[in-house]
């Protein structure tokens, strides 16, 4: 299983917002996440479009989660970043029975289930236990 860089950073930024519990400036998020301001703007635009984060303008502006971390799943964030775990069989396979097809479909379904059931709050709680 390999996530795109964009997906990993999207998860990291949402985690940081969830831990903060409030509005965080883009400058502060850039420092905390070690991401460039420009790249972070692109990520936040995707997250805002997916209604995962809200933005606030002004002196105390920044970004915050649009709903509680317990209502945002890892799958929601990955979808916003353009990553998913759909299985597409190799079109070059012409066998009527392909042993890979079933196992990889089951694997993708299992991963998808875990991602849909795991919330941002679960990630935050796991972090606090370390």
C-alpha positions as a Markdown table, in Angstrom:
| # | Residue | x | y | z |
|---|---|---|---|---|
| 1 | Unk | 0.0 | 0.0 | 0.0 |
| 2 | Unk | 1.4 | 3.3 | -1.0 |
| 3 | Unk | -0.1 | 6.7 | -0.5 |
| 4 | Unk | 0.7 | 9.7 | -2.5 |
| 5 | Unk | 2.7 | 12.5 | -1.0 |
| 6 | Unk | -0.3 | 14.7 | -1.2 |
| 7 | Unk | -2.4 | 12.2 | 0.7 |
| 8 | Unk | 0.2 | 11.8 | 3.5 |
| 9 | Unk | 0.5 | 15.6 | 3.9 |
| 10 | Unk | -3.3 | 16.0 | 3.8 |
| 11 | Unk | -3.6 | 13.6 | 6.7 |
| 12 | Unk | -0.8 | 15.3 | 8.6 |
| 13 | Unk | -2.4 | 18.8 | 8.2 |
| 14 | Unk | -5.8 | 17.6 | 9.2 |
| 15 | Unk | -4.2 | 15.8 | 12.2 |
| 16 | Unk | -2.5 | 19.1 | 13.2 |
| 17 | Unk | -5.8 | 21.0 | 12.9 |
| 18 | Unk | -7.5 | 18.3 | 15.0 |
| 19 | Unk | -4.9 | 18.4 | 17.7 |
| 20 | Unk | -5.0 | 22.2 | 17.9 |
| 21 | Unk | -8.8 | 22.3 | 18.3 |
| 22 | Unk | -9.1 | 25.7 | 16.8 |
| 23 | Unk | -8.1 | 28.0 | 13.9 |
| 24 | Unk | -4.4 | 27.8 | 12.8 |
| 25 | Unk | -2.8 | 30.2 | 10.5 |
| 26 | Unk | -1.3 | 28.9 | 7.3 |
| 27 | Unk | 2.1 | 30.2 | 8.4 |
| 28 | Unk | 1.9 | 28.2 | 11.6 |
| 29 | Unk | 0.7 | 25.1 | 9.7 |
| 30 | Unk | 3.6 | 25.5 | 7.3 |
| 31 | Unk | 6.1 | 25.5 | 10.3 |
| 32 | Unk | 4.4 | 22.6 | 12.0 |
| 33 | Unk | 4.2 | 20.4 | 8.9 |
| 34 | Unk | 7.5 | 21.4 | 7.3 |
| 35 | Unk | 5.6 | 22.1 | 4.1 |
| 36 | Unk | 6.1 | 25.1 | 1.9 |
| 37 | Unk | 3.5 | 27.8 | 2.2 |
| 38 | Unk | 2.6 | 27.5 | -1.6 |
| 39 | Unk | 2.2 | 23.7 | -1.5 |
| 40 | Unk | 0.1 | 24.0 | 1.7 |
| 41 | Unk | -2.2 | 26.4 | 0.0 |
| 42 | Unk | -2.9 | 23.8 | -2.7 |
| 43 | Unk | -3.7 | 21.1 | -0.1 |
| 44 | Unk | -5.9 | 23.4 | 1.9 |
| 45 | Unk | -7.8 | 24.4 | -1.3 |
| 46 | Unk | -8.6 | 20.7 | -1.9 |
| 47 | Unk | -9.6 | 20.1 | 1.7 |
| 48 | Unk | -11.8 | 23.2 | 1.7 |
| 49 | Unk | -13.5 | 22.2 | -1.5 |
| 50 | Unk | -14.3 | 18.8 | 0.1 |
| 51 | Unk | -15.7 | 20.6 | 3.1 |
| 52 | Unk | -13.2 | 19.1 | 5.5 |
| 53 | Unk | -11.7 | 22.5 | 6.5 |
| 54 | Unk | -13.0 | 26.0 | 6.8 |
| 55 | Unk | -11.0 | 29.1 | 6.3 |
| 56 | Unk | -11.3 | 32.4 | 8.2 |
| 57 | Unk | -9.9 | 35.6 | 6.9 |
| 58 | Unk | -8.5 | 38.5 | 9.0 |
| 59 | Unk | -6.0 | 39.1 | 11.7 |
| 60 | Unk | -6.9 | 35.9 | 13.6 |
| 61 | Unk | -7.6 | 34.0 | 10.4 |
| 62 | Unk | -6.5 | 30.6 | 9.3 |
| 63 | Unk | -7.9 | 27.1 | 8.9 |
| 64 | Unk | -9.9 | 24.9 | 11.2 |
| 65 | Unk | -11.8 | 21.6 | 10.7 |
| 66 | Unk | -15.3 | 22.1 | 9.4 |
| 67 | Unk | -16.7 | 19.4 | 11.8 |
| 68 | Unk | -15.5 | 17.5 | 14.8 |
| 69 | Unk | -12.6 | 15.1 | 14.2 |
| 70 | Unk | -14.9 | 12.2 | 15.2 |
| 71 | Unk | -17.0 | 12.9 | 12.0 |
| 72 | Unk | -14.1 | 13.0 | 9.6 |
| 73 | Unk | -12.8 | 9.7 | 8.3 |
| 74 | Unk | -9.4 | 8.9 | 6.9 |
| 75 | Unk | -11.2 | 8.0 | 3.7 |
| 76 | Unk | -12.8 | 11.4 | 3.5 |
| 77 | Unk | -9.3 | 13.0 | 3.6 |
| 78 | Unk | -7.8 | 10.6 | 1.1 |
| 79 | Unk | -10.7 | 11.2 | -1.3 |
| 80 | Unk | -10.2 | 14.9 | -1.0 |
| 81 | Unk | -6.6 | 14.5 | -1.9 |
| 82 | Unk | -7.5 | 12.3 | -4.9 |
| 83 | Unk | -6.3 | 9.0 | -3.5 |
| 84 | Unk | -8.5 | 5.9 | -3.2 |
| 85 | Unk | -8.1 | 2.2 | -3.0 |
| 86 | Unk | -10.2 | 1.0 | -5.9 |
| 87 | Unk | -8.9 | -2.1 | -7.5 |
| 88 | Unk | -8.7 | -2.1 | -11.3 |
| 89 | Unk | -7.7 | -5.4 | -12.8 |
| 90 | Unk | -4.9 | -5.4 | -15.3 |
| 91 | Unk | -6.5 | -5.3 | -18.7 |
| 92 | Unk | -3.8 | -7.4 | -20.2 |
| 93 | Unk | -5.1 | -10.4 | -18.3 |
| 94 | Unk | -7.1 | -12.5 | -20.7 |
| 95 | Unk | -7.6 | -15.6 | -18.5 |
| 96 | Unk | -11.1 | -16.5 | -17.6 |
| 97 | Unk | -9.8 | -17.3 | -14.2 |
| 98 | Unk | -7.2 | -14.9 | -12.8 |
| 99 | Unk | -6.0 | -15.8 | -9.3 |
| 100 | Unk | -4.9 | -12.2 | -8.6 |
| 101 | Unk | -8.3 | -10.6 | -9.3 |
| 102 | Unk | -10.1 | -12.0 | -6.2 |
| 103 | Unk | -7.4 | -11.6 | -3.7 |
| 104 | Unk | -6.6 | -8.0 | -4.6 |
| 105 | Unk | -10.2 | -7.1 | -4.7 |
| 106 | Unk | -10.7 | -8.5 | -1.2 |
| 107 | Unk | -7.5 | -6.6 | -0.1 |
| 108 | Unk | -8.8 | -3.3 | -1.5 |
| 109 | Unk | -12.2 | -3.8 | 0.1 |
| 110 | Unk | -10.6 | -4.5 | 3.5 |
| 111 | Unk | -8.3 | -1.5 | 3.3 |
| 112 | Unk | -11.3 | 0.7 | 2.2 |
| 113 | Unk | -13.3 | -0.6 | 5.2 |
| 114 | Unk | -10.6 | 0.3 | 7.6 |
| 115 | Unk | -10.2 | 3.8 | 6.1 |
| 116 | Unk | -13.9 | 4.4 | 6.2 |
| 117 | Unk | -14.1 | 3.3 | 9.9 |
| 118 | Unk | -11.1 | 5.2 | 11.2 |
| 119 | Unk | -11.7 | 8.8 | 12.1 |
| 120 | Unk | -9.4 | 11.7 | 12.6 |
| 121 | Unk | -10.3 | 11.5 | 16.3 |
| 122 | Unk | -9.0 | 7.9 | 16.4 |
| 123 | Unk | -5.7 | 9.1 | 15.0 |
| 124 | Unk | -5.5 | 11.9 | 17.6 |
| 125 | Unk | -6.4 | 9.4 | 20.4 |
| 126 | Unk | -3.7 | 7.0 | 19.2 |
| 127 | Unk | -1.2 | 9.7 | 19.2 |
| 128 | Unk | -2.0 | 10.8 | 22.7 |
| 129 | Unk | -1.4 | 7.3 | 24.0 |
| 130 | Unk | 2.2 | 7.2 | 22.7 |
